[in-house]
Amino acid sequence: MVSRLREDWIQDSKLKQWNSKSSVGNHGTCRCESEKNHVELWEQDSCIRGRIDSVICTSCNVVVSFKIIR
């Protein structure tokens, strides 16, 4: 799994679509069962408590997990 800072993933043509998607609303199950397609997006979303970092699957196009960072 690769971790990307917001400055990096927002400029990537495959990943910048996640800027407008909710980390909670797109939560799902990864069907490819391979972590080689997983990318951790720092500051993918935000909430009252802080920023939300998400792990997404670029193959299945779903949020695999997310965590709130205070």
C-alpha positions, 0 to 999 in steps of 0.5 A, a space after each residue: 500500500 502506498 500513502 499519498 499526501 493531499 498535494 500529491 494525490 490531488 494532481 494524479 489523474 486517477 486519484 483526484 476524483 476522490 476529492 469530491 467523494 465522501 469517505 463514509 458514503 463510498 465505503 465498501 468491500 474490496 472484491 479484488 482482495 489484493 492490497 497492491 491496488 490500495 492507496 492511502 489518501 491523506 486528508 481525503 475528507 474532513 469533519 468536525 473532529 478533524 481530517 479523514 484519511 482514507 484507504 481506497 482500492 483503485 481497482 474496485 473504486 471503493 473506500 476500504 477503510 478510513 480513520 479520523 485524525 484529530 
